[in-house]
């Protein structure tokens, strides 16, 4: 455990990772500031030093994970022309499904003050599903310019359908639910298959 007065590098991330482990192992009822700091190996008051209580902490955890997802999605347009459209979208979909733990998302929904903090942050411009959708649209537009999508592909609608479904899968990925990764792969194949299969043969390359 870190002694008092000793700076801990990346303390926010350390606390966030600890919270995810507590939630995954013991469930939402076990998430307390003391449980998080004990898991992180920090002084007991460390969470309250950096956050205004557990509601803000959970909100910031969700926003941090959403920002991670948005950063991953922002790299997608740079992949235009590489691999296949389905493979690139599929890799992103799987990354997004693993970046935001369903237990964390469910906990945020169950805490009204947390949900309100997240809503206000997103409304103020914090990166979230809208930013992810925009990046996917930009990627698909880039692929269309390269001729790897048919001209009638509605790129914004494809992006909306993919992001909306991924949001649903994250929020409903309970232990007895179907494997969301398989569902995501099938959705990507459905969304882009009609617009890529016979375009310059790229999906066969």
Phi and psi in degrees as a GROMACS rama.xvg file:
@    title "Ramachandran Plot"
@    xaxis  label "Phi"
@    yaxis  label "Psi"
@TYPE xy
-73.4121  131.313  UNK-2
-70.5761  157.758  UNK-3
-61.9674  142.238  UNK-4
87.0159  -4.59895  UNK-5
-99.9861  123.401  UNK-6
-66.6658  139.709  UNK-7
-111.012  118.103  UNK-8
-61.2064  138.866  UNK-9
52.2522  47.7851  UNK-10
-63.4656  -36.1673  UNK-11
-60.2349  -48.0802  UNK-12
-65.0395  -36.3052  UNK-13
-63.2377  -41.6487  UNK-14
-69.3323  -39.9895  UNK-15
-61.0692  -48.1697  UNK-16
-61.6785  -38.3793  UNK-17
-64.2916  -41.2187  UNK-18
-62.5036  -41.9453  UNK-19
-62.3272  -40.1203  UNK-20
-65.1885  -42.4389  UNK-21
-61.8168  -45.937  UNK-22
-63.6002  -43.2271  UNK-23
-66.6503  -34.5766  UNK-24
-85.8565  -38.3774  UNK-25
-123.85  -9.97726  UNK-26
90.8355  169.842  UNK-27
-59.4344  -34.7577  UNK-28
-63.1779  -22.1843  UNK-29
-87.4979  -6.632  UNK-30
-80.3949  105.446  UNK-31
-129.526  163.557  UNK-32
-60.5745  -37.6343  UNK-33
-67.7146  -40.0287  UNK-34
-63.7928  -39.5571  UNK-35
-66.9969  -47.8143  UNK-36
-67.3166  -35.2294  UNK-37
-64.7567  -42.6123  UNK-38
-64.6787  -35.7684  UNK-39
-81.3117  -12.223  UNK-40
73.0099  34.4677  UNK-41
-111.926  167.609  UNK-42
-62.0064  150.18  UNK-43
-57.7337  -35.0514  UNK-44
-89.6491  7.618  UNK-45
-63.3007  -39.0716  UNK-46
-62.3374  -42.8938  UNK-47
-75.1953  -14.6282  UNK-48
-71.5051  -32.3461  UNK-49
-105.598  -16.5293  UNK-50
-136.917  149.03  UNK-51
-86.4433  63.2764  UNK-52
94.388  176.953  UNK-53
-70.822  -33.2607  UNK-54
-61.9121  -45.9078  UNK-55
-66.762  -37.8811  UNK-56
-60.5584  -48.1682  UNK-57
-65.2535  -40.1022  UNK-58
-60.5742  -45.4558  UNK-59
-67.4037  -32.009  UNK-60
-62.8791  -47.9937  UNK-61
-62.63  -45.1076  UNK-62
-63.7346  -36.1214  UNK-63
-63.7709  -43.671  UNK-64
-68.8505  -37.0371  UNK-65
-64.2467  -39.6091  UNK-66
-64.0117  -37.9035  UNK-67
-59.4612  -47.6157  UNK-68
-59.801  -42.7604  UNK-69
-63.8314  -37.9549  UNK-70
-65.7875  -39.8969  UNK-71
-63.7707  -43.3702  UNK-72
-65.2954  -32.5976  UNK-73
-64.8032  -21.0577  UNK-74
-82.6386  -12.5613  UNK-75
-62.4865  -44.7387  UNK-76
-55.7342  -29.2408  UNK-77
-68.7725  -12.3543  UNK-78
-92.1984  -1.3598  UNK-79
-56.5  133.114  UNK-80
91.476  -9.72889  UNK-81
-104.36  154.748  UNK-82
49.2273  -134.947  UNK-83
-126.107  160.468  UNK-84
-60.5834  -45.8426  UNK-85
-62.3119  -40.7835  UNK-86
-66.6193  -42.0467  UNK-87
-65.1204  -44.9394  UNK-88
-66.873  -37.3673  UNK-89
-63.9781  -41.4733  UNK-90
-62.6207  -42.3662  UNK-91
-64.8063  -43.4251  UNK-92
-59.0857  -43.6213  UNK-93
-66.3365  -37.797  UNK-94
-63.8384  -40.9233  UNK-95
-67.6768  -37.0294  UNK-96
-65.9863  -27.6594  UNK-97
-96.3502  -11.8138  UNK-98
-79.0943  -34.6855  UNK-99
-112.912  105.662  UNK-100
-62.9792  129.987  UNK-101
-57.6101  -33.2742  UNK-102
-65.7685  -37.6472  UNK-103
-65.9127  -45.9536  UNK-104
-62.0483  -42.7109  UNK-105
-64.1633  -38.7069  UNK-106
-63.3395  -42.2697  UNK-107
-60.3698  -40.011  UNK-108
-67.1322  -30.5337  UNK-109
-81.6886  -6.95329  UNK-110
-115.069  100.702  UNK-111
-53.5651  -41.5429  UNK-112
-65.0999  -36.3153  UNK-113
-67.0832  -47.1984  UNK-114
-58.5658  -40.2316  UNK-115
-66.7329  -39.2661  UNK-116
-62.2471  -42.4058  UNK-117
-65.4188  -44.0207  UNK-118
-59.4072  -45.5393  UNK-119
-64.832  -40.1397  UNK-120
-64.5748  -43.1121  UNK-121
-66.082  -39.5395  UNK-122
-64.172  -29.2804  UNK-123
-84.1393  -1.99033  UNK-124
112.565  3.99461  UNK-125
-61.364  139.62  UNK-126
-65.9119  134.899  UNK-127
-153.854  -146.605  UNK-128
-65.937  -28.9177  UNK-129
-65.5804  -42.8234  UNK-130
-63.9037  -39.1709  UNK-131
-63.4299  -44.601  UNK-132
-60.2219  -42.7057  UNK-133
-62.746  -39.5491  UNK-134
-66.5708  -39.1589  UNK-135
-65.1397  -41.9978  UNK-136
-60.6331  -44.9035  UNK-137
-60.1746  -40.7108  UNK-138
-63.3689  -47.7125  UNK-139
-64.2913  -37.313  UNK-140
-62.3614  -39.7157  UNK-141
-64.6024  -40.7933  UNK-142
-65.6003  -36.6374  UNK-143
-64.8568  -40.0906  UNK-144
-64.4923  -29.1793  UNK-145
-82.481  -4.20218  UNK-146
82.4032  14.487  UNK-147
-94.2158  -0.518952  UNK-148
-129.007  148.454  UNK-149
-68.3852  155.867  UNK-150
-65.2267  -20.8421  UNK-151
-91.149  7.44172  UNK-152
-68.9208  124.939  UNK-153
-88.0795  89.8553  UNK-154
-63.5002  -38.5502  UNK-155
-68.393  -35.6208  UNK-156
-69.8003  -39.6753  UNK-157
-60.8631  -45.7847  UNK-158
-62.3041  -42.9984  UNK-159
-62.4053  -44.1803  UNK-160
-63.339  -41.0146  UNK-161
-68.3572  -48.1372  UNK-162
-65.8471  -41.1302  UNK-163
-61.6489  -40.8841  UNK-164
-69.6827  -40.0485  UNK-165
-62.5647  -40.3879  UNK-166
-59.3226  -45.0585  UNK-167
-62.1483  -43.4219  UNK-168
-65.0736  -38.6809  UNK-169
-63.1968  -41.4994  UNK-170
-76.7933  -14.5739  UNK-171
-122.72  16.5915  UNK-172
-82.2236  64.4581  UNK-173
-80.304  164.505  UNK-174
-54.5192  -33.8908  UNK-175
-96.8016  7.24561  UNK-176
-80.6804  157.431  UNK-177
-58.6064  154.648  UNK-178
-60.8177  114.569  UNK-179
-66.0556  -24.3758  UNK-180
-66.4198  -40.9198  UNK-181
-65.8032  -41.2754  UNK-182
-62.9567  -40.0395  UNK-183
-64.4165  -42.9435  UNK-184
-61.4202  -43.9359  UNK-185
-64.0271  -38.7916  UNK-186
-65.1807  -45.5306  UNK-187
-58.9574  -44.5044  UNK-188
-60.407  -40.2156  UNK-189
-68.1265  -43.0052  UNK-190
-69.2727  -38.993  UNK-191
-106.661  -12.2159  UNK-192
-58.3179  -43.4742  UNK-193
-69.9451  -15.9019  UNK-194
-107.763  1.4507  UNK-195
-128.181  -24.7755  UNK-196
-57.7898  -35.044  UNK-197
-119.763  20.9977  UNK-198
-92.0383  103.103  UNK-199
53.9919  16.6097  UNK-200
66.1339  17.4996  UNK-201
-67.96  -30.0031  UNK-202
-75.2503  -7.6222  UNK-203
-101.506  -3.75645  UNK-204
